[in-house]
Amino acid sequence: MPDISVVIPLYNEEESLPELTSWIKKVMDEHQFSYEIIFVDDGSTDNSWKVIESLRESNEHIKAIKFRKNYGKSPGLHCGFAKAQGDVVITMDADLQDSPDEIPELYRMIQEDGYDLVSGWKKKRYDPKLTKNLPSKLFNASARKISGIHNLHDFNCGLKAYKKDVVKNIEVYNDMHRYIPYLAKEAGFTKIGEKVVQHQARKYGKSKFGLSRFFNGYLDLMTLWFTSKFGRKPMHFFGLLGSLVFLIGFIALAIILINKFVCLHEGVPAPLVTDRPYFFIALTAMIIGTQLFLAGFIGELLSRQSSDRNSYKIEQELF
């Protein structure tokens, strides 16, 4: 088995692949690591797959998976993790913004310091401050608060290192790659560390992610928190909430009836709360909001039980 598996999901990165492969090979040879590089082509529409095939001819350490269509980064990592055989698994992006020079220290932190997972922190970034840096800081602050992993500054950094057991015991689906540390923690891997890593300016192409990833990221974070807390015992949430709503309604009805009884006893007409339209508007909004939330949760539970949630159409493999 190799010392290191480098898993690299990619989409339309034909220009950067030769340089990235050469850089990884140089680092591995210098430190005498046995290794494998697992490229996962996420349905690229350029010549990325042809470049991978060409690189494999001169480097037997290269392995690859090609999806028939674009699924996203999480499916790429999921399939790459399934194939990885190294004692330590390193993930990085294919755009050369992650430096392979970080690999030896990440490997040491897993093997010698005993971390289950080490996440990179791009402390100094070359991204536009308003469109990426500021939203990223807000996003990471929320992720730290909800996940309880307070020592991580950059949950979404693609450069991470894992013990092999970690990647074999977590399920990365939808867009949950942002929260792999949270997934690992929930799976019982609690020794999670961080390393400041170099962030390099993009050399080729352009970013494949827009601002929508931050909005989606918050929804995914809430999904993870909710399912981790109540996924196996939903009655603890819905039973309590339903009981409280029922109790409030019962008390409100009791007050109305008592008020009506008192007024009738005194011979005074009793105004009803239900005579006001605002009561029905508020009640309708609460009902609709509750139904939408319940529908989302039920849909998530059904998704988690789906047998083909992580079933992807693979066009070709090189192993």
C-alpha positions in Angstrom: 0.0 0.0 0.0 1.3 3.5 -0.8 2.2 6.0 1.9 0.1 8.7 0.4 -3.0 8.9 -1.8 -3.5 12.4 -3.4 -7.1 12.8 -4.4 -7.8 15.6 -6.9 -11.3 16.4 -8.1 -11.2 18.6 -11.2 -13.4 20.3 -13.8 -11.9 21.8 -17.0 -8.3 22.1 -15.7 -6.4 20.9 -18.8 -3.8 23.7 -18.6 -2.8 23.1 -14.9 -2.6 19.3 -14.8 0.9 18.7 -16.3 2.4 21.3 -14.0 0.6 20.0 -11.0 1.5 16.4 -11.7 5.2 17.3 -12.1 5.2 19.3 -8.9 3.6 16.4 -6.9 6.1 13.9 -8.4 9.0 16.2 -7.5 7.9 16.4 -3.8 7.2 12.7 -3.5 10.6 11.7 -5.0 12.5 14.2 -2.8 10.9 12.7 0.3 10.9 9.1 -1.0 7.2 8.6 -0.5 5.3 5.8 -2.2 2.2 7.4 -3.6 -0.7 7.4 -5.9 -2.5 10.3 -7.6 -6.2 9.9 -8.1 -7.7 12.4 -10.5 -11.5 12.6 -10.6 -12.6 14.3 -13.8 -16.0 15.7 -13.0 -17.4 15.7 -16.5 -14.9 18.2 -18.0 -15.8 19.6 -21.4 -12.2 20.5 -22.3 -9.3 18.1 -22.9 -8.7 17.3 -19.2 -9.2 13.6 -19.7 -6.9 13.4 -22.7 -4.2 15.2 -20.7 -4.7 12.7 -17.8 -4.3 9.8 -20.2 -1.2 11.3 -21.6 0.3 11.9 -18.2 -0.4 8.4 -17.1 1.8 7.0 -19.9 4.8 8.5 -18.3 3.8 8.2 -14.6 2.5 4.9 -13.4 1.4 6.5 -10.1 -1.5 8.2 -11.8 -5.0 6.8 -11.5 -8.2 8.4 -12.7 -12.0 8.4 -12.8 -14.1 10.1 -15.4 -17.7 11.0 -14.7 -20.2 11.1 -17.6 -21.4 14.5 -16.5 -20.7 17.2 -13.9 -21.8 16.2 -10.5 -19.8 18.5 -8.2 -16.8 18.4 -5.9 -18.4 16.2 -3.2 -19.1 13.3 -5.5 -15.6 13.6 -6.8 -14.1 13.3 -3.3 -16.5 10.4 -2.5 -15.4 8.3 -5.4 -11.8 9.2 -4.9 -11.9 8.3 -1.2 -13.5 4.9 -2.1 -10.5 4.1 -4.3 -7.7 5.6 -2.1 -5.3 3.0 -0.6 -2.7 5.3 1.0 -2.1 5.4 4.8 -2.6 9.1 4.6 -5.0 10.7 2.1 -4.3 14.2 0.8 -6.9 16.3 -1.0 -6.2 19.3 -3.1 -7.6 21.3 -5.9 -6.3 21.0 -9.4 -6.0 24.8 -10.2 -2.5 25.1 -8.6 -3.8 27.3 -5.8 -2.8 24.5 -3.4 0.9 23.8 -3.0 2.1 20.2 -3.1 5.1 21.4 -1.0 2.7 21.3 2.0 2.3 17.5 1.6 5.3 16.3 3.7 4.3 18.3 6.8 0.7 17.4 6.5 1.8 13.7 6.3 4.0 14.1 9.4 1.2 15.7 11.4 -1.1 12.7 10.7 1.6 10.0 11.2 3.6 11.5 14.1 1.4 14.0 15.8 -1.5 11.6 15.7 -4.1 13.9 14.1 -7.1 12.2 12.4 -7.6 15.2 10.1 -5.5 18.3 9.3 -7.1 21.1 7.5 -5.2 23.8 5.6 -5.7 27.5 6.5 -4.9 29.9 3.7 -4.2 32.8 6.0 -3.0 35.1 3.3 -5.3 34.9 0.3 -5.1 36.3 -3.2 -8.9 36.2 -3.8 -11.0 39.4 -4.2 -11.7 40.7 -0.7 -15.3 41.7 -1.2 -16.6 38.7 -3.2 -14.7 35.9 -1.5 -12.7 36.9 1.6 -15.4 38.6 3.5 -18.2 36.1 2.8 -15.6 33.3 3.6 -14.9 34.8 7.0 -18.6 35.1 7.9 -19.2 31.5 6.6 -16.3 30.1 8.6 -17.3 31.9 11.8 -20.8 30.3 11.5 -19.3 26.9 10.8 -17.1 27.1 13.9 -20.0 28.1 16.1 -22.4 25.4 14.9 -19.9 22.5 14.5 -18.1 23.2 17.8 -14.7 22.9 16.0 -13.3 26.2 17.2 -9.7 25.7 16.1 -10.4 25.8 12.3 -10.3 29.0 10.4 -11.0 27.7 6.9 -13.4 24.8 6.6 -13.6 25.1 2.8 -9.9 24.8 2.1 -9.3 22.1 -0.5 -5.9 21.1 1.0 -6.5 18.6 3.8 -4.9 15.4 5.1 -6.7 12.4 6.6 -6.0 9.1 8.2 -7.2 6.4 5.9 -9.8 5.3 8.4 -11.4 8.8 8.3 -12.2 8.8 4.6 -13.5 5.2 4.7 -15.9 6.1 7.5 -17.5 9.3 6.3 -20.0 9.9 3.5 -19.4 13.0 1.4 -22.6 13.8 -0.6 -24.4 16.8 -2.2 -22.1 19.7 -1.3 -20.9 18.5 2.0 -17.2 18.7 1.1 -17.2 22.1 2.9 -18.0 20.3 6.2 -15.7 17.2 6.1 -14.2 18.2 9.5 -17.8 18.2 10.9 -18.6 14.9 9.3 -15.4 13.4 10.7 -16.2 14.7 14.2 -19.7 13.2 14.1 -18.1 9.9 13.0 -15.9 9.9 16.1 -12.7 11.3 14.7 -12.1 14.2 17.1 -8.4 15.0 16.8 -8.7 17.7 14.2 -5.8 20.1 13.5 -4.9 22.9 11.3 -1.9 24.1 9.4 -1.3 27.4 7.8 -0.7 26.8 4.1 0.4 28.8 1.1 -2.3 30.2 -1.2 -1.2 30.8 -4.7 -2.9 33.1 -7.2 -4.8 31.3 -9.9 -2.5 30.8 -12.9 -4.8 29.3 -15.5 -8.5 29.6 -16.2 -11.1 31.0 -13.8 -12.9 30.0 -10.6 -15.7 27.5 -11.0 -17.6 28.7 -7.9 -19.8 31.7 -7.6 -21.4 33.5 -4.6 -24.2 31.0 -4.6 -21.9 28.5 -2.9 -22.0 30.6 0.3 -25.8 30.6 0.4 -25.9 26.9 -0.3 -23.2 26.4 2.3 -25.4 27.8 5.0 -28.3 25.6 4.1 -26.0 22.5 4.1 -24.6 23.6 7.5 -28.0 23.8 9.0 -28.9 20.4 7.4 -25.8 18.8 9.0 -26.5 20.3 12.4 -30.1 19.3 12.4 -29.6 15.7 11.2 -26.7 15.2 13.6 -28.8 16.4 16.5 -32.2 14.9 15.6 -31.7 12.7 12.6 -32.0 9.5 14.7 -34.5 10.8 17.2 -36.8 13.3 15.5 -39.5 13.0 18.1 -37.2 14.8 20.5 -37.5 17.9 18.3 -40.9 17.6 16.7 -42.6 16.1 19.8 -41.4 19.0 22.0 -42.3 21.6 19.4 -45.7 20.1 18.8 -46.4 19.9 22.5 -45.4 23.5 23.0 -47.6 24.7 20.1 -50.5 22.6 21.3 -50.0 24.0 24.9 -50.0 27.6 23.6 -53.1 27.0 21.6 -54.8 25.3 24.5 -54.0 28.2 26.9 -55.1 30.8 24.3 -58.4 28.9 23.8 -58.9 28.6 27.5 -58.3 32.4 27.9 -60.8 33.2 25.2 -63.4 30.9 26.7 -62.9 32.2 30.2 -63.1 35.8 28.9 -66.3 34.9 27.0 -67.8 33.3 30.1 -66.9 36.3 32.3 -68.4 38.8 29.9 -71.6 36.7 29.5 -71.9 36.5 33.2 -71.6 40.3 33.5 -73.8 40.9 30.5 -71.1 42.6 28.5 -70.5 41.7 24.8 -67.1 39.8 24.5 -64.7 40.8 21.6 -63.0 37.8 20.1 -59.4 37.6 19.0 -60.5 35.8 15.9 -62.4 38.9 14.8 -59.1 40.4 13.8 -57.6 39.4 10.4 -54.0 39.7 11.8 -54.7 36.6 13.9 -55.4 34.5 10.8 -52.5 35.9 8.8 -50.0 35.1 11.6 -51.5 31.6 12.1 -51.4 30.9 8.4 -47.7 32.0 8.2 -46.8 29.8 11.1 -48.6 26.8 9.6 -47.0 27.3 6.2 -43.5 27.8 7.7 -43.8 24.7 9.8 -45.0 22.7 6.9 -42.1 23.8 4.7 -39.6 23.1 7.4 -41.1 19.6 8.0 -41.1 18.9 4.3 -37.4 19.8 4.1 -36.5 17.6 7.0 -38.6 14.7 5.8 -37.0 15.1 2.3 -33.6 15.0 3.9 -34.4 11.8 5.8 -35.7 10.2 2.6 -32.5 11.3 0.8 -30.3 9.7 3.5 -32.1 6.4 3.0 -31.8 6.5 -0.8 -29.8 3.6 -2.1 -28.5 5.6 -5.1 -27.6 8.9 -3.4 -23.9 8.3 -4.0 -24.3 6.4 -7.3 -22.7 8.2 -10.1 -22.3 7.4 -13.8 -18.7 6.7 -14.5 -17.6 6.8 -18.1 -14.1 5.5 -17.7 -11.5 4.5 -15.1 -7.7 4.2 -15.2 -6.5 1.9 -12.4 
